[in-house]
Every structure is written in structure tokens, then in C-alpha cells.
Amino acid sequence: MEDGKLMDTTVKHSQGQPPGDDSFEAIFALNMGDFIAEHFISDDLLTKISQSVSQDPDKLKSQLEELIQIYSLDKTLSLLGFSSNQGFVLYDSIAVSLAEMLQMDACHIFQTISKEDNKAQFLSLTGTSTPGVPPERWNIGYDLSDESQLVVQGYHEGYPMAVMAEDGTLPQWKPLPQLNQEKACSVITVPLEEGQSLSPIGMMVFESYQPVDYAQETIDLAEATAKVFASSLHLQKLLDKAQSLVKQDNADIGDLRNLRAQLTEAIGDLGRYQQFFVESLAYAVDARNDFTLGHSQGVAQIAKSIAEGMALNEKTIDLVYYAGLLGALGKIHVPQEILTKEEALTQAERESLKNSPNMGVGILMKMNFLAEVIPYIDYQKERWDGK
């Protein structure tokens, strides 16, 4: 199955147009995008394909194996520049990438575990952008029974929290010395919510070493990032189950169908959160410059309308839309005083703005699911003569 086709299907379904069960059967069985099923496959044929696949465990296993290959670790967790290395190195690289992307001084990732000695719930450090933290870090974190702690409060509240220091002190902040958290003056905490889990599976904590009254756009971007990360983890767990199940000679056909249904739902969630992430990222960039607030969304909508008017295919229209959203992405690394300057720019400041598309490309190279947008961003300022 072509990776792009399945991702096209995911995005479309996540926007409120889920196909019927028959359509999913046909998509998997024929290795085609859902636009083929919608326009060229009759309802009777869809039903026959559905019945044929659902009753054949070998075909169900084949479908699961395709999903395992398409959504392997390097194609999901790497969508934010994550390394495919294992263990703490992976999660540290995640934290470093996220701190850079959100322009934070530090990022830490915690996961919920039960301590073996007393089964108490504990937020254990999994990854950090702080250098020098040893890999033996399971005891670095927060006791979830201590609700006087800011991070634990955010965990139990179940939604993002942004807090700025008052008179130099963060309320309810109990810094972990191993992470240099005594430097933090402003913090965003975001729960990691996985699938249908009733409680978070962990937390992301972003820190700034200067007092920052975080804009809502920054908080939304932190939340979108956490959703992509958590949905990727959830999908990986399901893929691990699928790998185990397809190896069983006498796998129950009901288990195969149920796992495939869970996987398609998780893939749909991932596509939806990816779009939320892209839109949040674009809005956060625009929000840094009051003169262009909403600019990227407007460019994206106009570009999409033109692409539709040209009768381009669905995948290209999606790429054009994302390119419109992310065309100004590189400005996230341009100093805000340049973006809002009313006087004439200096030569150095003009060069900084001219180079912003290159900065945008550098960020996009860390997101595998947006790799195909890179040429659109890279050449957006190029003239017909190549200058």
C-alpha cells in the first residue's frame, strides 16, 4: 500500500467523513486510496470484498502487516524529528527537538508508572533536553499523590496549564535539582492522553528561564505537540500487539478484526492531531507579528481554492494547503523586534527575513509527515529567472 495514499485517507476521514466499513475493506483489499472506492467501486462489490476479507484470517494478517510496515517507529515518532534509537536517547532527542521548536529553554517528558515497592503512581522522567542527566532516571519525577506540586496538579486537572512566576517565585513549584528546574520562571504543563485511557499516561513540561506570559497560541501548540506524541505512542503499542498476533498460527479472526479496527481508529486520530499541530504551529508563527495575524490561514485557503479550481488531485491540494499554512514558518526564528519594526529595516535585518524560508525548511525536515511540503517552502521566494 502506498504510504501517501493511506495518509491521504487518514486526513480525509479525520475531517468528519468516515467511510462505511465496506469502504475500509475495499481500500485495504485493493491497496487503493478511498477516492477510488468512492467513485469507481459499486456498493455490491464493496460488500463482496468486505465479506471476503473479513472471513479470511490470512488477508487480515496481511493488512496488519502492511500497517506495521507503514506506521513503523521511524514513520510516526520521527514525525517531529525523533531519532529511531531506543531508550532514553530517543526521548532525549524528542525533548531537545520540542524545546527548540517551541522556543523553550527546557522540555521534559514524564510517563506514569507504578513503583514496584508500594505500587504508588509516579511520574517518571523519560526524556529531557537538559544535558548530563544519567540514563538511570526512573526515580526522577513526581509522586502523583502529592497534589501540592504544580506538575501533579496539571496531571489531575487533565488540561494544559501555563504559570508565570510571581515576585520571582513559581507557585506550587518544587524543582527537581537533576533538571536544573530552579531556573524556571514560566512553565507549561501538558498531560499526555492516549486513546480512550481515563487518565493521562504522562506529562510534558516546558520551561522558560525568563518570566513569560505565554500567549494562547503557544499553549495550543504545546497541547497539539503532546497529542501527536501521545497518539504516536498509542499507535506503536497497537502495532506491537499486531506483530504478536500475526505470528500466531491460529489467531482468532475476531481478534484480528478488532485489532484492525483499533489501528484504523488510532491512525485516524494521528492524522487529525497532525493537522491540529500544523494549524497550531502556523497560528503561533502569525501571532508573533500582529500585522500578519491570520495571514497563513488566509494564504492556505486561497491557495487551496486555486488548486481546486485547477482540478489538481486531492493529495496535491492538501500539500498546497499545508504549504500555505507553513510558508512563514521560518519567521519563528526571526527576532520579534524585526517582525514588528515600523522603521526601515537594516541590510542585516532584511537578510534575516529573506533567509526565513531556509529556516522553515530546517524545521520541516524534522517532521516526516510534512516532508513533501519542503519544496513548496524552499522555492516560495524564487523568481522565474531563478534569483
N, C-alpha and C positions, 0 to 999 in steps of 0.2 A: 504494500500500500504506500502510495506517495505521501511523504511527510506533510508537504504543503496542503494536499487535498484534505487530509484529516484535520489539520489545524483550521482550514477554511470552514469546515463543517462545524468544528467546535465553536468558533467565534459566532457563526450564524445562529447556532442553537442557543448559545448563551444570551442572545439578544431577544429571547422570547418567542422563538419559532421552532420549538422542538418537534421533530418528525414523529410519526407514529412508530410503533415497534416494528411494523413491516418494513418501513424505510430503512431503519437501522440494519435489519437483516440483509437487505439488498446492498446497502453500502459496504458492509463487511464482506459479503459473499462475492461481490463483483469487483471489489477494490476500486471503487469509483467515488467521486465526490457526490454529495447529496443533490446537487443541481442536476446530475444525470438522472437520478431516481425520480425527481420531481417532474421532469419534462419528457422522459422517454420510456419509463417503465410503467406498464399498466398495473392497476390495483390487483388484478388476478395474478399476475406474475410475481408481484411483491409478496402476496400471500403464500404462493407456492415456494418461493425462495425462503421465506421465513420458516415455514414448516420443515423444509428440507434441512436447513442449518440447525434449527433448534433441536432436532431429533438425532443429530449426528455428533457424537462427542468428539470425534477426530476433527471435524470442521470447527467446532467450538474451541478446541485446543489450539488449532491453527490461528484463529482470530486472537486468542490471548497471547500467543507467541509473537504475533505482529505488533500488538500493543506494547508488549515488553520491550521489543526492539525499538519502536518509535519513541517511546517515552522513557528511555533508559536514563540513568542518573545524569549523564552529560547533556541531555536534551531538556531536562527540567530544572534541576538545581543549578545548572550552569547558566540559566537564563538571566541571572544577574551577575555574571562574571565569576561564578563559583568554580573552583577547581574540582576535578574529579578525584582528587586524593581522598583518602579515607581518614577517619578520626578527627582529632582536634584541628589538624592542619586545614581540613576542608572548612570547618566552621569559623576558624580564624580568618581565612581568606574571604568568607562571606561577610564577616563583621567589618573588615577593612574596606571592602567594596561599598558597603552600605554607608559607612561613615563618610567616605569620600563623596558618594552620590548625593547624600542629604546635607553635605557640608557641615557635618558634626565633628566635634573633637574626639568623640569615642562612641563606639557601639558595642553592646554586649548581648549575647543570646543565651537564654537560660531555658532548660527543659524541666518538666515536672517529673520527679522520681519519688519512689518510696524508699526511705532508708532501711537497710536490712535489719539494723539493731532494734528499732522500735516501730517500723512501718510508718513513721511520720512523713507527711508530704513535704517535699523540699524542692525549691527552685535551684537547680544545679547548673553551674556555668558550663556551657557547651562551646561557645566561641567568643572571642573578644578581639577588638582592634588594638588593645593595649599590649605592647611588646613585652616579651620576657616572662609571661605567665606560663608556668610549667604545665605539661600535659596532665599531671595528676591533680585534677581540679574539681573532682566530684563533690568535695566538701566546701567549695567556694560558692556561696549563694545565700539564699534566704529561706528561713523556716516559714512555711505557709501558715502556721498558727500565730505568727507574730503580726497581727493586723495593724500594729502601730507603725510599721515600716511602709514607706511610700510605694515601693515596688509591689509589695504584697497587697496593699490596698488596690492598686491597679489591677492585679490579678483577680481579686474577688469582685471588683466592680464590673469587669468584663468589657471595658471600652477604653480607648486611648485617653491618657491624662497628660497634660502639659503643665509643668510647675516651674516658676521662676523664683530665685532666691529673694527673700525679703530681709533687708538690712544685712545682706551678705550670708544669710543662712537659708538653706532649703528646708521647708517644713517636713517633718517626718522622714528626714533623710538620714540613714545610718550607713555611711560609706564603707565599702569593702576596701581595706588597705591594699590588697593584692592588685586591685584595678585602678588605683590612684583616684578613687571616686571623691576624695576630699577636695579635688579641684573643681568638681561640678558646681556650676551656678544656675544652670537651667537643665531640665530633664523632660524627656517624653517617654512614657511607658506605654507599650502596646501589647495586649495579650495575643498569643498565638492560638488561633482557633482552628481545629481540624475536623473537617467533615461534620458529622452530627454529634460530636462529643459535647457533653453537657458542661464541661469545664475546660478552660484553656490547657493546652499541652505544654505551655511555656510562656516566656515573655521576651520581648525585645526592649532594650533600654538604650536610648540615645542621649548623649550628654554634650553640653556646651560649657566651656570653661569661662565664658563671659555671660553676664545676665542677658538673656534673650527672651523677649515676649513673643513666643512663637506665633506666627500667622496661622490661620486655619488651614491654609493651603499646605503648609509644611506638615501639620498634624495629619491631614488627609493623605499626604504622600507616605508618611511613616506607616499609617494604617494599611495603605494599599500594598506597600512592600511586605508587611507582615502577612497579609492574606496570600500573596503569591508564594511566599516562603512556606507557610503552613500547608497550603493546598498541594505544593510540590512534595512535601514530606508525606502527606496523606496518600498521594498517588503512589509514591515509592513503596509504602507499606502494602498497598493493594497489589502492586506488581510483584513484590516478594511472595505474597500468597499465591499469585497466579503462577509464578515459576515453580513453586512447590506442587501445585495442583496438576499442572500439565505433565509433570513427571510421573504421576500416579497412573498405573496401567488401568485400574478400574475406577477412575474418578467418576463420582456421581454426576450425572448430567444436570441435575438440579443445582448442584454446587457450581458447576461451570457457568450455567446461565446466570445465576445470582451474582457471581463474581464479575462476569462481563457487564452486567447492569451497573454494578458499583463502580467499575472502571469508567464506563461511559459517563456516568454522573460526575465522577471526580475530574475527568478530562474537561467536561463542560464547565465545571467550577473554575478550573485552572484558566481556561480561555476567558471566562468572564472577569476573573481577577487580573489577568494580564491587561485587559482593556481598561479596567479601573485604574491600574497602575500607570499606563501610558497617559491617560487623560489627566490623572493627578499630577504626574510629572510635568506635563505641558502647562497646566494651570499654575503650578508652583513657579515655573520659569517666568510666565507672564506677570505673575503677582509681584515680582521683584521690580517691575517697571510700571508705574501707574499709567503711563502713556500708552502702553500696549496691552492692558488688561483685557483678556478675551480675544486677543489678536490671533493666537494659534488656533483656537476653536473656529474662528471665522475663516481663516485660511483653509483649514481642513474641510469645512463644509462646502466652500466654494470649489475647491479642487475636486472634491468628491462629485459634486454636481456636474462639473465639466467632464470628468471621467465617465460618468453615467451617460451624459449626452453623447460622448464618443463611442458608446456601446462597448467599452472595454469589459474584459471578463471580471468576475466577482473578486478574484484574488488580487488583480491589479488595482481595482477600485479600493480595496482595503488598504493596499500598500500606499496608494496616493493619499488616502485619508490619514494614515499614520504619519506619512511624510509631512503633511500639512501641520499636524499637531506638534511634530518634533523638529520642525525646521529651525526653530530658535533655541533648541536645547543647549547649544554651546554657550549661550549667554549666562547659564547658571554659574559659569566660572569667570564671568566678566564682573569686575567690581561694580557694586551698585551705584557708586558715585558717578561712574561713566554713563551708566544706563539712564540716569536721571538728570544728567548735566544739561543745563539750558544754554550755556555759552558754547562757543565753537570748540570742537574737540582738538586736542593737540595731535600731532602726527602719530605719536606712540599710542594714544587712545584710539585713533582711527584704525591703526593696525590691529589693536586688540579686538575691536569689533569685527574687522574683516577676517580675522582668524577664528572667530567663534564657530563657524561650521566645522572646522577641523576638530575643535574641542568636542562638538556634538558627536562627531564620528567616533572619537575616542570613548565616549560614554556608551554609545550604541554597540560598540564592539564587545561590551561586557554583557550584552543581552542577546542570547542566541535566537530567541523567538522574533527578534526585530532585525536580524542580520540582513534580510533582503531590503530593508529600508535604507541601508547605509549609502548606496549610490545616489539615491534621491537627495539625501542631505549633503553628500560630498560635492555634488555638482550644482547645487542650487544657485550659487552666485557666479557660475561660469558663463561667459558670454559666448555667442555663436562663433567668435573667432578664437575661442579657447583661452582668452585672457580673463 
